[in-house]
């Protein structure tokens, strides 16, 4: 059980560091990643959606659809395609570090600059 906890902690730290880099690449404060709710507002700014989408994310089922949409817009904002979006959805512990720690550059909200 201790080994599993250690692996989970390492993955959590990797995700936080990677998301921090994603935020800073987009010109937002990296520390926003660790603040609940505010991190979603900042993510919505990064992908070019209004803050009130956060309220829509409180609606069951709609929240899943919107998060998939936001992940797709995040991919586009960094010049990536649908395949990368699928990676973010299903293998986020691999694709978030690729986006944050890799050479991907922020192109603007949903890829428009």
C-alpha positions in Angstrom: 0.0 0.0 0.0 2.8 2.4 0.7 4.3 1.9 -2.8 1.0 2.8 -4.4 0.7 5.9 -2.2 4.2 7.0 -3.2 3.4 6.5 -6.9 0.2 8.4 -6.6 2.0 11.3 -4.9 4.7 11.4 -7.6 2.0 11.5 -10.3 0.1 14.2 -8.4 3.3 16.3 -8.1 4.1 15.8 -11.8 0.5 16.9 -12.8 0.7 20.0 -10.6 4.1 21.0 -11.9 3.0 20.4 -15.5 -0.2 22.4 -15.1 1.8 25.2 -13.4 3.9 25.4 -16.6 0.9 25.3 -18.8 -0.5 28.3 -16.9 2.8 30.2 -17.1 3.2 29.4 -20.8 -0.3 31.0 -21.3 0.8 34.1 -19.4 -1.2 33.3 -16.3 0.1 32.9 -12.7 1.3 29.3 -12.1 0.2 29.4 -8.5 -3.4 29.6 -9.7 -3.3 25.8 -10.4 -3.4 25.0 -6.6 -6.4 27.3 -5.8 -9.7 25.4 -6.2 -12.3 27.1 -8.4 -9.9 29.9 -9.3 -7.9 27.4 -11.3 -10.9 26.6 -13.5 -11.6 30.3 -14.0 -8.0 30.8 -15.2 -8.2 27.7 -17.4 -11.4 29.2 -19.0 -9.5 32.4 -19.7 -6.6 30.4 -21.3 -9.0 28.7 -23.7 -11.1 31.9 -24.3 -14.3 31.1 -22.6 -16.2 33.3 -20.1 -16.0 32.8 -16.3 -19.7 31.9 -16.1 -19.0 28.6 -17.8 -17.9 27.6 -14.2 -21.6 27.9 -13.2 -22.6 25.6 -16.1 -20.1 23.1 -14.9 -22.2 22.6 -11.8 -24.9 21.0 -13.9 -24.6 17.2 -13.9 -23.7 15.6 -17.3 -23.2 19.1 -18.8 -20.1 19.4 -16.7 -18.6 16.3 -18.5 -19.4 17.7 -21.9 -18.0 21.1 -21.0 -14.7 19.7 -19.6 -14.2 17.7 -22.7 -14.8 20.9 -24.7 -12.4 22.8 -22.5 -9.7 20.1 -23.0 -10.2 20.3 -26.7 -9.9 24.1 -26.7 -6.7 23.7 -24.5 -5.2 21.4 -27.1 -6.1 23.9 -29.9 -4.7 26.8 -27.8 -1.3 25.0 -27.9 -1.5 24.1 -31.5 -2.5 20.4 -31.0 -5.3 18.4 -32.6 -8.1 16.0 -31.7 -5.7 13.2 -31.0 -4.0 15.2 -28.3 -7.4 16.0 -26.8 -8.2 12.3 -26.6 -4.8 11.9 -24.8 -5.7 14.6 -22.3 -9.0 13.0 -21.6 -7.9 9.3 -21.3 -4.2 9.6 -20.4 -3.9 12.9 -18.7 -1.0 11.8 -16.5 1.0 11.5 -19.7 -0.4 14.3 -21.9 -0.5 17.1 -19.3 3.3 16.8 -18.7 3.9 16.7 -22.5 1.9 20.0 -22.9 3.4 21.7 -19.8 7.0 20.4 -19.8 7.4 19.9 -23.5 8.1 22.3 -26.3 4.4 23.2 -27.0 3.8 26.9 -27.3 0.7 28.8 -26.4 -0.9 30.2 -29.5 -3.7 32.1 -27.9 -7.2 31.2 -26.9 -8.1 28.1 -28.9 -5.1 28.7 -31.1 -5.8 32.2 -32.4 -3.2 34.9 -31.8 
